[in-house]
Structures are given as structure tokens and as C-alpha cells.
Amino acid sequence: MRAMILAAGRGERLRPFTDTTPKPLLQVNGRCLIEYHLVSLVAGGIVDIVINHAHLGEQIVHRLGDGRRYGARIRYSPEGAGALETGGGILRALPLLGDTPFVIVNGDIWTDYPFDKLPRAIDSLSHLVLTDTPPYKSGGDFALEGGRVHNDGEPMLTYTGIAVIHPRLFEDCTPGAFPLTPLLRAAADANRLGGEHFHGRWVDVGTPERWQSLDRQLRAAAEECARTDPSNPARSQ
């Protein structure tokens, strides 16, 4: 199974930090956001990974290279100065992703989602990972009932930016810039959208406040782990 990390966004809400650093390369606890995805995907048995890029994309290529040091095989789908949005970016990358279902992951999230739990085969056009809607959002994106995702219902959950996508979702699309969401909503209307409810940790790192808060949380957790780890020599000092 292959995966695509969506890394072409401009990161307007994270300016001025993203004026010089692409959003997926922002660091939390000393590691870039996109590197967390690479490590998690490889741990889940997914090593063939496509990454699209646009704004300052050469920094992403320079940082990650061919993926060998992460145990991955990375290929890139450059979009140039004019990014293609989520849908257009995936459509352009389809020749690299093949004709079977593949994973997509937004490059500007942080999560402990276990990628080995994703279905390798789906009976729908897409399988979305949904989570409880966080307090900073005014409402959710989709409802979930019996493994099927709907545009309306209760409770309304938030799309995490993690999904398994069948290439057939794009069969009527033409090249260019367009979002992914309308395709997902059309699939939901046709009862061709599956999903699951994830109860683990997930953060949309979309603002400086959320980015810096996540960094503090992960640093504190790492320090606590080091303090309580019996094998850590610093405990005896």
C-alpha cells in the first residue's frame, strides 16, 4: 500500500513562520511535523510514500531526501508556485500512487493514529478517519453511522486529514486546482463513503497558538518520560 502526504499548503494562518519555512517542516519537540508522519507510516508497514509540495518545496526535498534514513521510499510531486489544492494535488500524483487504494495524510497535523489499523481494501470510494470535534472548531464535518459517513447527522465529527482513497474517486476530474471536500461530500451523498471514529490524540497544527501548545505538551511528556525511565542515567544524578 502506498501513501501520500499532502505538503503543498501555504500556511497562511501560521505566518510569519511559514514565510521562510514550509508548514510541514515546523518542529514540535525537535522533530518536523512531516517526519512524525514518515516514522508512523513506516511503523504501520507503509514505506512507499509520495509527497507533493509547492511553497518552499525545495526545503522539504532537501530535508527528507529519498526517505532512506526513515526506512521509506519517497517520491515527490512538485506543483510549482501555484499549488493545486488538496484534490488537484492528489489527481496530479495519481500516476505515482497506482490504481489501488492509497493512504492520504495532511502534512499539517500531529497524531498518534496507528496506520497499521487502516483498511488495505475498501468497499467505498474512500475511508475517512474522523475524530471528536475540538473546541476551537464551530462544528464538525461529517456524521458516522454503521461504518458509513454522511454529510448530516449527530454527532458531527471532524475529518482528521487521514483517509484511504480509491483512485476512482477522481475518475470524472480534470487537471487543475480544486479541493477534495466536494468529492467526499458527493461520495457521502451516494452512500459510497466509509469511515471510522478515532479516539486517540490529534491536533490540527493550523495556528501559532496550537503549534506552540503542541510543542510544549510533547516536550513536557518527553521530559517526564526521561525522568521516570529507570534506564535513564540522569535519574541518579
Backbone as CSV, one residue per row, in Angstrom:
resi,resn,N_x,N_y,N_z,CA_x,CA_y,CA_z,C_x,C_y,C_z
1,MET,0.853,-1.196,0.000,0.000,0.000,0.000,0.884,1.240,0.000
2,ARG,0.481,2.247,-0.769,1.233,3.492,-0.838,0.510,4.592,-0.072
3,ALA,1.241,5.650,0.198,0.664,6.780,0.926,1.098,8.076,0.274
4,MET,0.300,9.101,0.472,0.638,10.451,0.017,0.501,11.410,1.191
5,ILE,1.535,12.169,1.442,1.495,13.226,2.448,1.270,14.549,1.721
6,LEU,0.202,15.230,2.093,-0.151,16.491,1.445,0.635,17.617,2.100
7,ALA,1.600,18.162,1.370,2.548,19.110,1.968,2.701,20.382,1.143
8,ALA,1.691,20.703,0.314,1.833,21.838,-0.595,1.155,23.107,-0.095
9,GLY,0.535,23.072,1.077,-0.190,24.245,1.562,0.729,25.408,1.910
10,ARG,0.187,26.610,1.770,0.965,27.823,2.035,1.102,28.114,3.530
11,GLY,0.116,27.755,4.324,0.184,28.015,5.755,-0.037,29.465,6.112
12,GLU,-1.068,30.063,5.518,-1.319,31.491,5.731,-1.524,31.829,7.206
13,ARG,-2.247,30.982,7.933,-2.550,31.291,9.330,-1.330,31.151,10.239
14,LEU,-0.269,30.551,9.719,0.953,30.383,10.505,2.038,31.388,10.117
15,ARG,1.683,32.362,9.324,2.654,33.410,9.019,2.905,34.247,10.276
16,PRO,4.107,34.768,10.482,5.229,34.838,9.540,6.142,33.611,9.534
17,PHE,5.855,32.613,10.398,6.749,31.453,10.488,6.862,30.727,9.150
18,THR,5.752,30.654,8.414,5.761,29.923,7.147,6.230,30.778,5.971
19,ASP,6.645,32.009,6.231,7.239,32.816,5.160,8.603,32.268,4.771
20,THR,9.264,31.612,5.706,10.607,31.094,5.449,10.712,29.571,5.621
21,THR,9.682,28.964,6.205,9.695,27.510,6.438,8.366,26.919,6.002
22,PRO,8.368,25.904,5.142,7.088,25.278,4.782,6.431,24.649,6.001
23,LYS,5.126,24.722,6.048,4.384,24.281,7.222,4.761,22.869,7.698
24,PRO,4.916,21.880,6.816,5.234,20.529,7.307,6.609,20.413,7.957
25,LEU,7.468,21.428,7.773,8.789,21.378,8.393,8.847,22.114,9.730
26,LEU,7.737,22.680,10.169,7.704,23.252,11.504,7.940,22.133,12.523
27,GLN,8.686,22.441,13.571,9.100,21.403,14.512,8.290,21.426,15.804
28,VAL,8.024,20.233,16.324,7.472,20.068,17.663,8.345,19.046,18.370
29,ASN,8.818,19.436,19.533,9.730,18.600,20.310,10.924,18.142,19.475
30,GLY,11.465,19.058,18.670,12.697,18.786,17.941,12.562,17.976,16.677
31,ARG,11.338,17.696,16.242,11.138,16.913,15.020,10.108,17.595,14.144
32,CYS,10.336,17.609,12.847,9.390,18.214,11.908,8.073,17.436,11.906
33,LEU,6.970,18.165,11.682,5.663,17.514,11.619,5.657,16.374,10.612
34,ILE,6.221,16.612,9.443,6.157,15.599,8.395,6.994,14.370,8.754
35,GLU,8.026,14.552,9.569,8.836,13.410,9.974,8.057,12.480,10.905
36,TYR,7.184,13.041,11.739,6.322,12.188,12.560,5.486,11.275,11.665
37,HIS,4.963,11.822,10.564,4.153,11.006,9.648,4.992,9.898,9.020
38,LEU,6.191,10.249,8.566,7.041,9.243,7.934,7.330,8.090,8.887
39,VAL,7.692,8.422,10.107,8.001,7.379,11.085,6.773,6.516,11.368
40,SER,5.617,7.146,11.509,4.385,6.405,11.817,3.935,5.543,10.647
41,LEU,4.036,6.059,9.437,3.656,5.275,8.262,4.545,4.040,8.122
42,VAL,5.845,4.235,8.261,6.767,3.105,8.151,6.491,2.085,9.252
43,ALA,6.219,2.559,10.468,5.878,1.645,11.564,4.615,0.861,11.258
44,GLY,3.718,1.458,10.450,2.487,0.786,10.063,2.626,-0.057,8.809
45,GLY,3.850,-0.230,8.333,4.088,-1.088,7.176,3.919,-0.406,5.839
46,ILE,3.827,0.925,5.829,3.644,1.677,4.586,4.930,2.430,4.305
47,VAL,5.677,1.991,3.302,7.008,2.559,3.054,7.114,3.304,1.729
48,ASP,6.191,3.071,0.803,6.195,3.789,-0.477,5.351,5.048,-0.329
49,ILE,6.005,6.199,-0.328,5.341,7.444,0.053,5.588,8.515,-1.001
50,VAL,4.512,9.191,-1.377,4.558,10.330,-2.300,4.300,11.604,-1.497
51,ILE,5.062,12.639,-1.763,4.873,13.922,-1.098,4.737,15.001,-2.163
52,ASN,3.634,15.745,-2.113,3.531,16.898,-3.015,4.063,18.130,-2.302
53,HIS,4.481,19.102,-3.071,4.999,20.323,-2.465,4.863,21.484,-3.439
54,ALA,4.835,22.681,-2.873,4.744,23.904,-3.671,5.568,24.981,-2.979
55,HIS,4.953,25.699,-2.026,5.635,26.789,-1.330,6.890,26.295,-0.608
56,LEU,8.056,26.808,-1.015,9.338,26.435,-0.401,9.567,24.925,-0.423
57,GLY,9.037,24.292,-1.453,9.082,22.835,-1.516,10.476,22.256,-1.577
58,GLU,11.431,23.023,-2.091,12.793,22.504,-2.173,13.363,22.223,-0.781
59,GLN,12.857,22.937,0.237,13.313,22.656,1.603,12.850,21.270,2.066
60,ILE,11.652,20.890,1.651,11.140,19.561,2.015,11.983,18.475,1.368
61,VAL,12.288,18.648,0.082,13.106,17.658,-0.624,14.491,17.564,0.015
62,HIS,15.067,18.703,0.342,16.402,18.718,0.947,16.391,18.029,2.309
63,ARG,15.352,18.264,3.084,15.277,17.695,4.436,15.069,16.186,4.410
64,LEU,14.178,15.712,3.558,13.759,14.310,3.598,14.521,13.415,2.626
65,GLY,15.006,13.997,1.525,15.731,13.205,0.541,14.882,12.080,-0.025
66,ASP,15.504,10.936,-0.244,14.792,9.797,-0.815,14.082,8.962,0.245
67,GLY,14.166,9.396,1.515,13.462,8.700,2.588,14.200,7.541,3.203
68,ARG,15.399,7.252,2.696,16.104,6.037,3.125,16.364,6.024,4.628
69,ARG,16.706,7.176,5.203,17.048,7.166,6.625,15.834,6.958,7.530
70,TYR,14.634,7.060,6.945,13.413,6.771,7.703,12.901,5.352,7.435
71,GLY,13.565,4.649,6.556,13.087,3.334,6.150,12.008,3.395,5.097
72,ALA,11.907,4.554,4.410,10.865,4.770,3.408,11.474,4.953,2.022
73,ARG,10.608,4.909,1.012,10.980,5.262,-0.359,10.085,6.440,-0.768
74,ILE,10.686,7.633,-0.853,9.915,8.842,-1.113,10.068,9.266,-2.563
75,ARG,8.917,9.599,-3.170,8.896,10.274,-4.460,8.107,11.570,-4.298
76,TYR,8.432,12.535,-5.139,7.851,13.864,-4.984,6.976,14.234,-6.177
77,SER,5.941,15.019,-5.870,5.032,15.537,-6.892,5.028,17.059,-6.769
78,PRO,5.955,17.736,-7.451,6.038,19.199,-7.331,4.894,19.889,-8.046
79,GLU,4.414,20.964,-7.443,3.311,21.720,-8.025,3.696,23.146,-8.400
80,GLY,4.923,23.539,-8.149,5.359,24.875,-8.516,4.742,25.941,-7.633
81,ALA,4.803,27.164,-8.127,4.323,28.295,-7.327,2.811,28.258,-7.126
82,GLY,2.070,27.746,-8.100,0.616,27.693,-7.987,0.148,26.346,-7.484
83,ALA,-0.013,26.209,-6.181,-0.440,24.926,-5.609,-1.814,24.529,-6.134
84,LEU,-2.069,23.232,-6.163,-3.271,22.686,-6.804,-4.391,22.355,-5.833
85,GLU,-4.288,22.774,-4.570,-5.237,22.413,-3.524,-5.215,20.886,-3.314
86,THR,-6.008,20.431,-2.366,-5.925,19.019,-1.993,-6.337,18.077,-3.124
87,GLY,-7.478,18.360,-3.751,-7.958,17.476,-4.803,-7.064,17.489,-6.022
88,GLY,-6.709,18.675,-6.487,-5.856,18.786,-7.667,-4.480,18.199,-7.441
89,GLY,-3.968,18.340,-6.217,-2.664,17.778,-5.916,-2.669,16.262,-5.937
90,ILE,-3.722,15.663,-5.398,-3.822,14.202,-5.424,-3.992,13.709,-6.852
91,LEU,-4.837,14.390,-7.627,-5.046,13.977,-9.021,-3.728,13.982,-9.789
92,ARG,-2.930,15.013,-9.618,-1.647,15.069,-10.322,-0.744,13.916,-9.910
93,ALA,-0.812,13.519,-8.642,0.088,12.483,-8.140,-0.394,11.058,-8.422
94,LEU,-1.591,10.887,-8.982,-2.130,9.533,-9.188,-1.198,8.604,-9.963
95,PRO,-0.469,9.080,-10.992,0.439,8.150,-11.670,1.506,7.557,-10.759
96,LEU,1.828,8.254,-9.663,2.807,7.736,-8.716,2.175,6.830,-7.668
97,LEU,0.848,6.905,-7.547,0.146,6.189,-6.476,-0.468,4.873,-6.926
98,GLY,-0.617,4.682,-8.225,-1.142,3.426,-8.722,-2.655,3.391,-8.821
99,ASP,-3.198,2.217,-9.102,-4.630,2.078,-9.368,-5.366,1.330,-8.260
100,THR,-4.738,1.217,-7.091,-5.381,0.593,-5.929,-5.483,1.622,-4.807
101,PRO,-6.282,1.359,-3.780,-6.441,2.338,-2.701,-5.110,2.726,-2.051
102,PHE,-5.011,3.987,-1.680,-3.801,4.523,-1.054,-4.204,5.419,0.113
103,VAL,-3.256,5.649,0.980,-3.471,6.483,2.164,-3.134,7.937,1.835
104,ILE,-3.913,8.880,2.375,-3.513,10.279,2.355,-3.438,10.773,3.799
105,VAL,-2.490,11.690,4.024,-2.302,12.300,5.339,-1.989,13.774,5.136
106,ASN,-2.715,14.641,5.810,-2.391,16.059,5.763,-1.058,16.303,6.461
107,GLY,-0.217,17.105,5.832,1.106,17.349,6.382,1.134,18.283,7.566
108,ASP,0.010,18.929,7.882,-0.003,19.924,8.964,-0.809,19.456,10.172
109,ILE,-0.855,18.147,10.387,-1.492,17.617,11.595,-0.454,16.842,12.397
110,TRP,-0.776,16.606,13.673,0.010,15.705,14.515,-0.969,14.724,15.141
111,THR,-0.592,13.451,15.152,-1.498,12.432,15.674,-0.720,11.206,16.103
112,ASP,-1.325,10.411,16.985,-0.750,9.109,17.323,-1.569,7.986,16.675
113,TYR,-2.266,8.304,15.587,-3.068,7.293,14.895,-2.172,6.131,14.437
114,PRO,-2.581,4.881,14.687,-1.796,3.713,14.262,-2.121,3.325,12.821
115,PHE,-1.237,3.633,11.904,-1.535,3.437,10.485,-1.678,1.972,10.085
116,ASP,-1.190,1.061,10.907,-1.394,-0.350,10.585,-2.849,-0.774,10.746
117,LYS,-3.678,0.082,11.357,-5.090,-0.236,11.542,-5.952,0.172,10.344
118,LEU,-5.388,0.935,9.435,-6.170,1.347,8.262,-6.502,0.139,7.386
119,PRO,-7.704,0.108,6.799,-8.040,-0.991,5.895,-7.211,-0.934,4.622
120,ARG,-6.738,-2.058,4.191,-5.963,-2.131,2.934,-6.883,-2.232,1.727
121,ALA,-8.097,-2.696,1.932,-9.104,-2.765,0.873,-10.367,-2.096,1.382
122,ILE,-11.059,-1.374,0.536,-12.280,-0.679,0.938,-13.394,-0.973,-0.051
123,ASP,-14.639,-0.973,0.450,-15.802,-1.224,-0.402,-16.504,0.092,-0.758
124,SER,-15.761,1.180,-0.703,-16.312,2.505,-0.966,-15.273,3.310,-1.740
125,LEU,-15.594,4.553,-2.042,-14.633,5.402,-2.742,-13.566,5.952,-1.812
126,SER,-13.867,5.996,-0.525,-12.895,6.466,0.445,-13.289,5.998,1.836
127,HIS,-12.301,5.888,2.702,-12.499,5.551,4.107,-11.869,6.672,4.917
128,LEU,-12.685,7.444,5.642,-12.189,8.602,6.381,-11.962,8.253,7.845
129,VAL,-10.911,8.830,8.402,-10.687,8.759,9.843,-11.244,10.049,10.444
130,LEU,-12.241,9.896,11.311,-12.911,11.029,11.938,-12.593,11.028,13.434
131,THR,-12.684,12.206,14.048,-12.439,12.317,15.477,-13.420,13.302,16.090
132,ASP,-13.474,13.324,17.415,-14.353,14.282,18.087,-13.964,15.702,17.703
133,THR,-14.954,16.542,17.501,-14.702,17.914,17.075,-14.070,18.713,18.216
134,PRO,-12.901,19.313,17.979,-12.214,20.058,19.043,-12.928,21.367,19.362
135,PRO,-12.679,21.927,20.551,-13.374,23.139,20.983,-13.160,24.343,20.074
136,TYR,-12.015,24.397,19.390,-11.735,25.577,18.564,-12.481,25.566,17.230
137,LYS,-13.195,24.481,16.930,-13.998,24.440,15.703,-15.456,24.722,16.025
138,SER,-16.120,25.444,15.137,-17.526,25.793,15.362,-18.466,24.631,15.104
139,GLY,-18.023,23.637,14.378,-18.866,22.475,14.090,-18.059,21.394,13.414
140,GLY,-18.629,20.200,13.341,-17.943,19.080,12.725,-18.108,19.057,11.217
141,ASP,-17.559,18.016,10.592,-17.558,17.893,9.132,-18.514,16.824,8.618
142,PHE,-18.532,15.671,9.299,-19.318,14.537,8.829,-19.909,13.794,10.030
143,ALA,-20.954,13.030,9.750,-21.516,12.114,10.744,-21.137,10.684,10.348
144,LEU,-21.153,9.791,11.323,-20.763,8.405,11.096,-21.808,7.483,11.702
145,GLU,-22.272,6.546,10.894,-23.248,5.575,11.386,-23.028,4.247,10.687
146,GLY,-22.798,3.206,11.478,-22.627,1.877,10.909,-21.493,1.775,9.917
147,GLY,-20.412,2.525,10.151,-19.266,2.476,9.253,-19.422,3.287,7.990
148,ARG,-20.556,4.004,7.856,-20.774,4.865,6.696,-20.756,6.326,7.121
149,VAL,-20.146,7.152,6.281,-20.017,8.579,6.560,-21.116,9.331,5.823
150,HIS,-21.760,10.254,6.538,-22.851,11.047,5.977,-22.565,12.537,6.177
151,ASN,-23.180,13.346,5.340,-22.980,14.791,5.437,-23.752,15.410,6.599
152,ASP,-24.782,14.731,7.055,-25.589,15.241,8.162,-25.837,14.134,9.168
153,GLY,-26.098,14.529,10.400,-26.386,13.565,11.454,-25.817,14.036,12.775
154,GLU,-25.945,13.203,13.785,-25.429,13.515,15.116,-24.736,12.279,15.696
155,PRO,-23.580,12.490,16.315,-22.851,13.755,16.410,-22.077,14.047,15.128
156,MET,-21.773,15.304,14.908,-20.931,15.686,13.788,-19.469,15.597,14.220
157,LEU,-18.694,14.811,13.495,-17.288,14.584,13.804,-16.397,15.380,12.853
158,THR,-15.134,15.468,13.195,-14.174,16.222,12.391,-13.302,15.276,11.584
159,TYR,-13.114,15.597,10.317,-12.226,14.829,9.449,-10.783,15.141,9.839
160,THR,-10.008,14.097,10.100,-8.647,14.269,10.613,-7.621,14.619,9.538
161,GLY,-7.973,14.471,8.269,-6.975,14.611,7.218,-6.269,13.304,6.917
162,ILE,-6.774,12.206,7.497,-6.254,10.863,7.230,-7.358,10.071,6.542
163,ALA,-7.031,9.412,5.448,-8.043,8.650,4.724,-7.378,7.592,3.847
164,VAL,-8.164,6.606,3.480,-7.801,5.696,2.396,-8.665,6.085,1.205
165,ILE,-8.036,6.337,0.081,-8.723,6.847,-1.102,-8.606,5.839,-2.243
166,HIS,-9.723,5.577,-2.908,-9.657,4.782,-4.140,-9.496,5.747,-5.313
167,PRO,-8.608,5.453,-6.264,-8.423,6.357,-7.405,-9.711,6.666,-8.160
168,ARG,-10.716,5.764,-8.059,-11.977,6.014,-8.774,-12.686,7.279,-8.282
169,LEU,-12.333,7.755,-7.084,-12.925,8.991,-6.583,-12.661,10.141,-7.543
170,PHE,-11.594,10.045,-8.330,-11.183,11.144,-9.208,-11.484,10.886,-10.687
171,GLU,-12.278,9.866,-10.975,-12.421,9.459,-12.375,-13.089,10.506,-13.253
172,ASP,-13.870,11.419,-12.695,-14.514,12.452,-13.502,-13.844,13.816,-13.384
173,CYS,-12.657,13.852,-12.780,-11.979,15.125,-12.535,-11.026,15.479,-13.678
174,THR,-10.818,16.750,-13.864,-9.868,17.242,-14.852,-8.732,17.953,-14.128
175,PRO,-7.536,17.943,-14.708,-6.383,18.555,-14.037,-6.601,20.034,-13.744
176,GLY,-6.030,20.460,-12.631,-6.157,21.845,-12.205,-6.316,21.906,-10.698
177,ALA,-6.526,23.096,-10.193,-6.654,23.293,-8.746,-8.102,23.107,-8.312
178,PHE,-8.318,22.198,-7.366,-9.663,22.026,-6.798,-9.541,21.323,-5.454
179,PRO,-10.488,21.547,-4.538,-10.435,20.924,-3.215,-10.932,19.487,-3.238
180,LEU,-10.578,18.745,-2.208,-11.010,17.359,-2.076,-12.412,17.248,-1.487
181,THR,-12.780,18.175,-0.601,-14.025,18.045,0.159,-15.269,17.833,-0.698
182,PRO,-15.484,18.580,-1.793,-16.694,18.336,-2.600,-16.788,16.902,-3.128
183,LEU,-15.654,16.286,-3.439,-15.679,14.900,-3.899,-16.121,13.971,-2.769
184,LEU,-15.638,14.240,-1.564,-16.026,13.417,-0.416,-17.507,13.592,-0.106
185,ARG,-18.010,14.810,-0.199,-19.427,15.051,0.088,-20.310,14.373,-0.957
186,ALA,-19.895,14.395,-2.204,-20.662,13.700,-3.242,-20.666,12.196,-3.000
187,ALA,-19.532,11.657,-2.571,-19.465,10.229,-2.269,-20.356,9.886,-1.084
188,ALA,-20.405,10.772,-0.083,-21.282,10.544,1.070,-22.740,10.543,0.636
189,ASP,-23.118,11.479,-0.230,-24.489,11.532,-0.725,-24.868,10.252,-1.468
190,ALA,-23.904,9.637,-2.123,-24.147,8.404,-2.877,-23.965,7.155,-2.008
191,ASN,-23.765,7.337,-0.683,-23.540,6.232,0.251,-22.323,5.407,-0.148
192,ARG,-21.290,6.108,-0.611,-20.064,5.434,-1.043,-18.850,5.950,-0.270
193,LEU,-19.107,6.337,0.984,-18.038,6.870,1.822,-18.046,6.147,3.166
194,GLY,-16.964,5.427,3.443,-16.842,4.724,4.715,-15.996,5.518,5.696
195,GLY,-15.924,5.004,6.933,-15.119,5.723,7.908,-15.035,5.031,9.244
196,GLU,-14.288,5.657,10.142,-14.107,5.156,11.498,-13.964,6.339,12.443
197,HIS,-14.206,6.085,13.718,-14.106,7.104,14.757,-12.829,6.857,15.543
198,PHE,-11.893,7.774,15.428,-10.608,7.669,16.125,-10.696,8.419,17.449
199,HIS,-10.314,7.754,18.532,-10.418,8.340,19.863,-9.064,8.730,20.457
200,GLY,-8.019,8.660,19.645,-6.690,8.993,20.142,-6.372,10.467,20.034
201,ARG,-5.083,10.769,20.029,-4.628,12.157,20.032,-4.486,12.688,18.604
202,TRP,-4.994,13.888,18.400,-4.954,14.511,17.070,-4.989,16.027,17.235
203,VAL,-4.119,16.715,16.511,-4.073,18.181,16.567,-3.944,18.720,15.152
204,ASP,-4.806,19.649,14.807,-4.661,20.412,13.569,-3.722,21.576,13.883
205,VAL,-2.479,21.486,13.403,-1.474,22.493,13.734,-1.634,23.660,12.760
206,GLY,-2.736,24.406,12.902,-3.072,25.422,11.922,-2.839,26.846,12.351
207,THR,-2.493,27.054,13.607,-2.249,28.409,14.105,-0.990,28.393,14.971
208,PRO,-0.346,29.548,15.148,0.828,29.586,16.024,0.527,29.100,17.432
209,GLU,-0.654,29.432,17.942,-1.005,29.025,19.304,-1.076,27.511,19.434
210,ARG,-1.726,26.830,18.472,-1.838,25.373,18.552,-0.484,24.702,18.319
211,TRP,0.299,25.253,17.427,1.645,24.717,17.171,2.500,24.802,18.436
212,GLN,2.537,25.971,19.045,3.380,26.160,20.219,2.854,25.372,21.421
213,SER,1.544,25.248,21.548,0.967,24.448,22.623,1.343,22.980,22.469
214,LEU,1.268,22.457,21.237,1.654,21.063,20.995,3.124,20.855,21.309
215,ASP,3.966,21.792,20.923,5.395,21.691,21.206,5.636,21.598,22.715
216,ARG,4.952,22.445,23.489,5.117,22.406,24.942,4.646,21.073,25.515
217,GLN,3.512,20.576,25.029,2.983,19.316,25.541,3.928,18.144,25.271
218,LEU,4.453,18.076,24.051,5.329,16.955,23.709,6.665,17.050,24.433
219,ARG,7.155,18.263,24.612,8.409,18.431,25.360,8.216,18.008,26.821
220,ALA,7.100,18.422,27.404,6.835,18.056,28.793,6.691,16.542,28.937
221,ALA,6.008,15.915,27.978,5.833,14.454,28.029,7.175,13.749,27.892
222,ALA,8.045,14.261,27.010,9.361,13.645,26.828,10.212,13.799,28.086
223,GLU,10.139,14.959,28.718,10.898,15.184,29.943,10.404,14.273,31.065
224,GLU,9.094,14.107,31.169,8.532,13.231,32.191,8.932,11.783,31.943
225,CYS,8.930,11.392,30.683,9.335,10.015,30.343,10.796,9.791,30.712
226,ALA,11.647,10.777,30.393,13.069,10.647,30.723,13.275,10.614,32.235
227,ARG,12.476,11.380,32.962,12.629,11.454,34.419,12.240,10.143,35.094
228,THR,11.251,9.458,34.546,10.740,8.237,35.175,11.302,6.959,34.574
229,ASP,12.118,7.077,33.530,12.680,5.900,32.867,13.815,5.326,33.723
230,PRO,13.676,4.093,34.213,14.715,3.508,35.073,16.076,3.399,34.379
231,SER,16.098,3.335,33.045,17.359,3.171,32.323,18.038,4.502,32.040
232,ASN,17.405,5.610,32.417,17.981,6.927,32.153,19.018,7.263,33.216
233,PRO,20.308,7.388,32.846,21.356,7.644,33.842,21.185,8.978,34.555
234,ALA,20.456,9.915,33.954,20.269,11.227,34.575,19.450,11.139,35.867
235,ARG,18.697,10.066,36.053,17.869,9.931,37.246,18.721,9.819,38.503
236,SER,19.909,9.280,38.371,20.740,9.057,39.549,21.637,10.247,39.873
237,GLN,21.578,11.288,39.080,22.433,12.440,39.296,21.782,13.432,40.246
